[in-house]
Amino acid sequence: MTNQRKLIRPERPEKKDGQARSMRRKQAPPEQTNAEEFYYLKQMAARTPMVVVLTNDEELRGWIEWYDKTSIKFNRQKEPNLLIPKHNIRYMYKEEELRKRGRRPR
């Protein structure tokens, strides 16, 4: 006895000039995901105390008042407010994260 298996192939859409090539390519991810915008807006609305670490290891404490494509306006208590270019920021985090880890601010 010979079992004959039937090969089933899914139907392919008809190929039109140049369309088959574009169907196989993955779409590039969007250039902007709005994750940065969402994060800044959330911190601004809550006036979350933040720590900004600059590229020269200086730490600034305050809250974000506004931002644009290239910079953030950083407000501080008892010290002048700053306009910080984003390329000078190494990283930033919520000040409460320091307390959660049991570390004291510098």
TORKOL-4160 file (C-alpha; in steps of 0.2 Angstrom, whole numbers, padded with zeros to 4 digits, m for minus):
106
<pt num="1" X="0000" Y="0000" Z="0000"/>
<pt num="2" X="0006" Y="0017" Z="m0005"/>
<pt num="3" X="0000" Y="0032" Z="0004"/>
<pt num="4" X="0000" Y="0047" Z="m0008"/>
<pt num="5" X="0001" Y="0063" Z="0001"/>
<pt num="6" X="m0007" Y="0078" Z="m0007"/>
<pt num="7" X="0004" Y="0094" Z="m0006"/>
<pt num="8" X="m0006" Y="0109" Z="m0002"/>
<pt num="9" X="0001" Y="0126" Z="m0005"/>
<pt num="10" X="m0007" Y="0142" Z="0000"/>
<pt num="11" X="m0013" Y="0153" Z="m0014"/>
<pt num="12" X="m0002" Y="0167" Z="m0018"/>
<pt num="13" X="m0008" Y="0184" Z="m0024"/>
<pt num="14" X="m0004" Y="0187" Z="m0042"/>
<pt num="15" X="0012" Y="0196" Z="m0045"/>
<pt num="16" X="0011" Y="0213" Z="m0053"/>
<pt num="17" X="0026" Y="0223" Z="m0059"/>
<pt num="18" X="0037" Y="0227" Z="m0044"/>
<pt num="19" X="0024" Y="0223" Z="m0031"/>
<pt num="20" X="0031" Y="0205" Z="m0027"/>
<pt num="21" X="0047" Y="0213" Z="m0021"/>
<pt num="22" X="0039" Y="0225" Z="m0009"/>
<pt num="23" X="0028" Y="0212" Z="m0002"/>
<pt num="24" X="0043" Y="0202" Z="0004"/>
<pt num="25" X="0052" Y="0217" Z="0013"/>
<pt num="26" X="0049" Y="0221" Z="0031"/>
<pt num="27" X="0043" Y="0238" Z="0034"/>
<pt num="28" X="0056" Y="0249" Z="0043"/>
<pt num="29" X="0051" Y="0254" Z="0061"/>
<pt num="30" X="0044" Y="0271" Z="0063"/>
<pt num="31" X="0057" Y="0284" Z="0066"/>
<pt num="32" X="0048" Y="0291" Z="0081"/>
<pt num="33" X="0039" Y="0280" Z="0093"/>
<pt num="34" X="0033" Y="0294" Z="0105"/>
<pt num="35" X="0040" Y="0285" Z="0120"/>
<pt num="36" X="0051" Y="0300" Z="0124"/>
<pt num="37" X="0036" Y="0312" Z="0122"/>
<pt num="38" X="0025" Y="0301" Z="0133"/>
<pt num="39" X="0039" Y="0300" Z="0147"/>
<pt num="40" X="0042" Y="0319" Z="0147"/>
<pt num="41" X="0024" Y="0323" Z="0147"/>
<pt num="42" X="0020" Y="0311" Z="0162"/>
<pt num="43" X="0035" Y="0318" Z="0172"/>
<pt num="44" X="0030" Y="0336" Z="0168"/>
<pt num="45" X="0012" Y="0334" Z="0173"/>
<pt num="46" X="0017" Y="0326" Z="0190"/>
<pt num="47" X="0031" Y="0338" Z="0193"/>
<pt num="48" X="0041" Y="0322" Z="0197"/>
<pt num="49" X="0058" Y="0326" Z="0206"/>
<pt num="50" X="0071" Y="0320" Z="0194"/>
<pt num="51" X="0090" Y="0318" Z="0194"/>
<pt num="52" X="0099" Y="0322" Z="0178"/>
<pt num="53" X="0117" Y="0316" Z="0176"/>
<pt num="54" X="0127" Y="0326" Z="0163"/>
<pt num="55" X="0141" Y="0319" Z="0152"/>
<pt num="56" X="0153" Y="0327" Z="0164"/>
<pt num="57" X="0146" Y="0317" Z="0179"/>
<pt num="58" X="0137" Y="0332" Z="0187"/>
<pt num="59" X="0121" Y="0328" Z="0195"/>
<pt num="60" X="0106" Y="0340" Z="0194"/>
<pt num="61" X="0090" Y="0339" Z="0205"/>
<pt num="62" X="0074" Y="0347" Z="0200"/>
<pt num="63" X="0059" Y="0344" Z="0188"/>
<pt num="64" X="0056" Y="0346" Z="0170"/>
<pt num="65" X="0045" Y="0361" Z="0165"/>
<pt num="66" X="0046" Y="0358" Z="0146"/>
<pt num="67" X="0056" Y="0350" Z="0132"/>
<pt num="68" X="0058" Y="0351" Z="0114"/>
<pt num="69" X="0068" Y="0342" Z="0101"/>
<pt num="70" X="0085" Y="0347" Z="0107"/>
<pt num="71" X="0083" Y="0353" Z="0125"/>
<pt num="72" X="0074" Y="0352" Z="0141"/>
<pt num="73" X="0070" Y="0366" Z="0154"/>
<pt num="74" X="0075" Y="0360" Z="0171"/>
<pt num="75" X="0068" Y="0369" Z="0186"/>
<pt num="76" X="0077" Y="0368" Z="0203"/>
<pt num="77" X="0073" Y="0375" Z="0220"/>
<pt num="78" X="0084" Y="0388" Z="0227"/>
<pt num="79" X="0095" Y="0388" Z="0212"/>
<pt num="80" X="0093" Y="0395" Z="0194"/>
<pt num="81" X="0083" Y="0386" Z="0182"/>
<pt num="82" X="0092" Y="0378" Z="0167"/>
<pt num="83" X="0090" Y="0375" Z="0149"/>
<pt num="84" X="0100" Y="0359" Z="0146"/>
<pt num="85" X="0104" Y="0353" Z="0128"/>
<pt num="86" X="0099" Y="0334" Z="0127"/>
<pt num="87" X="0116" Y="0330" Z="0120"/>
<pt num="88" X="0124" Y="0335" Z="0137"/>
<pt num="89" X="0113" Y="0323" Z="0146"/>
<pt num="90" X="0120" Y="0305" Z="0150"/>
<pt num="91" X="0105" Y="0299" Z="0158"/>
<pt num="92" X="0091" Y="0304" Z="0170"/>
<pt num="93" X="0080" Y="0295" Z="0183"/>
<pt num="94" X="0067" Y="0299" Z="0196"/>
<pt num="95" X="0074" Y="0305" Z="0212"/>
<pt num="96" X="0063" Y="0292" Z="0222"/>
<pt num="97" X="0072" Y="0278" Z="0214"/>
<pt num="98" X="0087" Y="0283" Z="0224"/>
<pt num="99" X="0078" Y="0281" Z="0240"/>
<pt num="100" X="0070" Y="0264" Z="0235"/>
<pt num="101" X="0088" Y="0257" Z="0233"/>
<pt num="102" X="0093" Y="0264" Z="0250"/>
<pt num="103" X="0106" Y="0276" Z="0243"/>
<pt num="104" X="0107" Y="0294" Z="0249"/>
<pt num="105" X="0108" Y="0308" Z="0237"/>
<pt num="106" X="0125" Y="0316" Z="0235"/>
